[in-house]
Amino acid sequence: MSHYTEKEIIDFVLRQHFPVDEVIVVEMERHFTDCAECQATLARLKARSEEMTNISNPAIHLERLKAATFSKKRRLYSSRPVILRVAAVLAFLMISYASLSYLVQRQFDHSRFGLSEFEADYEFACTESHFRGPDAEDAADLRLFKNGVKTLFGAKRTTMGLFPHYDLIEIRAAKEILLRTLDATKNPEIHRKTLKLLTQIEQIELN
């Protein structure tokens, strides 16, 4: 069985716009009834013709665009609750972790091995001399005291914000500096504070 070409079938599909002899139309319709291959070609070309017609028709094309846009927005909105729930869970976990870290470290700092009692000394040690005037300069014993305090506070370590502990090497370094402070100072206040810090270091070393 012979088959019609695509051009002939296109002429058949577009016969409303481009007149085709009625006899040929009847013959082609009869042929399409018996030929599955030409039926498939006819269906494909009809679909393409309808698609092109819809695109050339602004009203139909606009309705299709609206439907596609609405479907896309609906998918986006339906996914938003999931995103919001995930964000809320992550925010809760971060806040909980930060709160736990704060509580653990605060408990450690206020324990008998902590340094909360000496925070004022640490703040003083971190104060630069020029804050007290352009001609101010720390004496040797005061510089030693400050270095000892900063080294002691710098010995604190944590594991990802939790499990606070001390670096014993840094603790021993702070102890050595503070012992040198005792030998160098004649200031009773520095002497008293240094002895108190050394007592605390002994507690830490015994832990």
C-alpha positions as CSV (number, residue, x, y, z in Angstrom):
1,M,0.0,0.0,0.0
2,S,1.4,3.4,-1.0
3,H,1.4,6.2,1.5
4,Y,0.7,9.9,1.3
5,T,3.7,12.3,1.8
6,E,3.8,14.7,4.7
7,K,3.2,17.6,2.3
8,E,0.1,16.0,1.0
9,I,-1.2,15.3,4.5
10,I,-0.4,18.9,5.5
11,D,-2.5,20.2,2.6
12,F,-5.3,17.9,3.9
13,V,-5.0,19.3,7.4
14,L,-5.0,22.9,6.2
15,R,-7.7,22.4,3.6
16,Q,-9.9,25.0,5.4
17,H,-7.3,27.6,4.6
18,F,-6.0,26.2,1.3
19,P,-8.7,24.6,-0.7
20,V,-8.1,21.0,-1.9
21,D,-10.1,19.1,-4.6
22,E,-13.0,17.4,-2.9
23,V,-12.3,14.1,-4.8
24,I,-8.8,14.1,-3.3
25,V,-10.2,14.8,0.1
26,V,-12.6,11.8,-0.1
27,E,-9.8,9.5,-1.4
28,M,-7.5,10.6,1.5
29,E,-10.2,10.1,4.1
30,R,-10.8,6.6,2.8
31,H,-7.1,5.9,2.8
32,F,-6.7,7.1,6.4
33,T,-9.4,4.6,7.5
34,D,-7.3,1.7,6.2
35,C,-3.7,2.9,6.7
36,A,-2.4,3.0,10.3
37,E,0.9,4.7,9.3
38,C,-0.8,7.6,7.6
39,Q,-3.3,7.9,10.5
40,A,-0.3,8.4,12.9
41,T,1.2,11.0,10.6
42,L,-2.2,12.8,10.3
43,A,-2.6,12.8,14.0
44,R,0.9,14.2,14.6
45,L,0.4,17.0,11.9
46,K,-3.0,17.9,13.3
47,A,-1.6,18.3,16.8
48,R,1.2,20.5,15.5
49,S,-1.3,22.6,13.5
50,E,-3.5,23.1,16.6
51,E,-0.5,24.1,18.6
52,M,0.6,26.7,16.1
53,T,-3.0,27.9,15.9
54,N,-3.2,28.4,19.7
55,I,0.1,30.3,19.8
56,S,-1.2,32.6,17.0
57,N,-4.4,33.1,19.0
58,P,-3.4,35.5,21.9
59,A,-6.4,34.7,24.1
60,I,-5.8,30.9,24.1
61,H,-2.0,31.4,24.5
62,L,-2.6,33.8,27.5
63,E,-4.8,31.3,29.2
64,R,-2.2,28.6,28.8
65,L,0.5,30.8,30.3
66,K,-1.8,31.7,33.2
67,A,-2.5,28.0,33.9
68,A,1.2,27.2,33.8
69,T,2.1,30.1,36.1
70,F,-0.6,29.2,38.6
71,S,0.6,25.5,38.6
72,K,4.2,26.6,39.3
73,K,3.2,29.0,42.1
74,R,1.0,26.3,43.6
75,R,4.0,23.9,43.7
76,L,6.2,26.6,45.2
77,Y,3.6,27.4,47.9
78,S,3.1,23.8,48.7
79,S,6.8,23.4,49.4
80,R,7.0,26.5,51.6
81,P,5.6,24.8,54.8
82,V,8.4,22.1,54.5
83,I,11.1,24.8,54.1
84,L,9.7,26.8,57.0
85,R,9.5,23.7,59.3
86,V,13.1,22.8,58.5
87,A,14.3,26.4,59.1
88,A,12.4,26.4,62.4
89,V,14.0,23.1,63.5
90,L,17.5,24.3,62.6
91,A,16.9,27.6,64.5
92,F,15.7,25.7,67.5
93,L,18.7,23.4,67.5
94,M,21.1,26.3,67.1
95,I,19.5,28.3,70.0
96,S,19.4,25.1,72.2
97,Y,23.1,24.4,71.5
98,A,24.1,28.0,72.2
99,S,22.1,28.0,75.5
100,L,23.6,24.6,76.5
101,S,27.1,25.9,75.8
102,Y,26.5,29.0,77.8
103,L,25.1,27.1,80.8
104,V,27.9,24.5,80.7
105,Q,30.7,27.1,80.6
106,R,29.0,29.3,83.2
107,Q,28.7,26.3,85.6
108,F,32.4,25.5,85.0
109,D,33.5,29.1,85.5
110,H,31.6,29.3,88.9
111,S,32.9,25.9,90.1
112,R,35.8,25.6,92.5
113,F,38.1,25.2,89.5
114,G,36.6,28.2,87.7
115,L,38.0,31.7,87.3
116,S,34.8,33.8,87.7
117,E,36.2,35.2,91.0
118,F,39.1,36.7,89.1
119,E,37.2,38.3,86.2
120,A,37.9,41.8,87.5
121,D,41.6,41.0,87.5
122,Y,41.4,39.8,83.9
123,E,39.6,43.0,82.8
124,F,42.3,45.0,84.6
125,A,45.0,43.0,82.9
126,C,43.5,43.6,79.5
127,T,43.4,47.4,80.1
128,E,46.2,49.1,78.1
129,S,48.4,51.6,79.9
130,H,47.6,54.5,77.6
131,F,43.9,54.3,78.7
132,R,45.1,55.7,82.1
133,G,47.0,58.6,80.6
134,P,49.6,59.4,77.9
135,D,52.5,59.1,80.4
136,A,51.3,56.0,82.2
137,E,53.6,53.0,82.2
138,D,53.2,49.7,84.0
139,A,55.9,48.7,86.5
140,A,57.7,45.4,85.9
141,D,55.8,43.6,88.7
142,L,52.5,44.9,87.3
143,R,53.4,43.8,83.8
144,L,54.2,40.3,85.1
145,F,50.9,40.2,87.0
146,K,48.9,41.1,83.9
147,N,50.7,38.6,81.7
148,G,50.1,35.9,84.3
149,V,46.4,36.6,84.6
150,K,46.0,36.7,80.8
151,T,47.9,33.5,80.4
152,L,45.8,31.8,83.1
153,F,42.5,32.9,81.5
154,G,43.8,31.9,78.0
155,A,44.4,28.3,79.3
156,K,40.7,27.6,79.2
157,R,39.6,25.3,76.3
158,T,36.4,23.8,75.1
159,T,35.4,21.2,72.6
160,M,32.9,22.8,70.2
161,G,31.7,25.1,72.9
162,L,31.2,22.2,75.4
163,F,33.3,20.2,77.8
164,P,35.4,23.1,79.2
165,H,38.9,22.2,80.6
166,Y,42.3,23.8,81.0
167,D,45.4,23.4,79.0
168,L,47.9,22.3,81.7
169,I,50.9,23.6,79.7
170,E,49.3,27.0,79.7
171,I,48.4,26.6,83.4
172,R,52.1,25.9,84.3
173,A,53.2,28.9,82.2
174,A,50.8,31.1,84.1
175,K,52.1,29.7,87.4
176,E,55.7,30.4,86.5
177,I,54.9,34.1,85.5
178,L,52.9,34.6,88.8
179,L,55.8,33.1,90.8
180,R,58.1,35.6,89.2
181,T,55.6,38.3,90.1
182,L,55.8,37.4,93.7
183,D,59.6,37.7,93.6
184,A,59.5,41.1,91.8
185,T,56.7,42.9,93.6
186,K,56.8,45.0,96.7
187,N,53.2,46.1,96.2
188,P,51.0,44.4,98.9
189,E,47.9,44.5,96.7
190,I,49.6,42.7,93.8
191,H,51.2,40.3,96.3
192,R,47.8,39.4,97.8
193,K,46.1,39.0,94.4
194,T,49.0,36.9,93.0
195,L,48.9,34.5,96.1
196,K,45.2,34.1,95.6
197,L,45.7,33.2,91.9
198,L,48.4,30.7,92.7
199,T,46.1,29.0,95.2
200,Q,43.5,28.7,92.5
201,I,46.1,27.2,90.1
202,E,47.0,24.6,92.7
203,Q,43.3,23.6,92.9
204,I,43.2,23.3,89.1
205,E,46.4,21.2,89.0
206,L,45.0,18.9,91.7
207,N,41.8,18.3,89.7
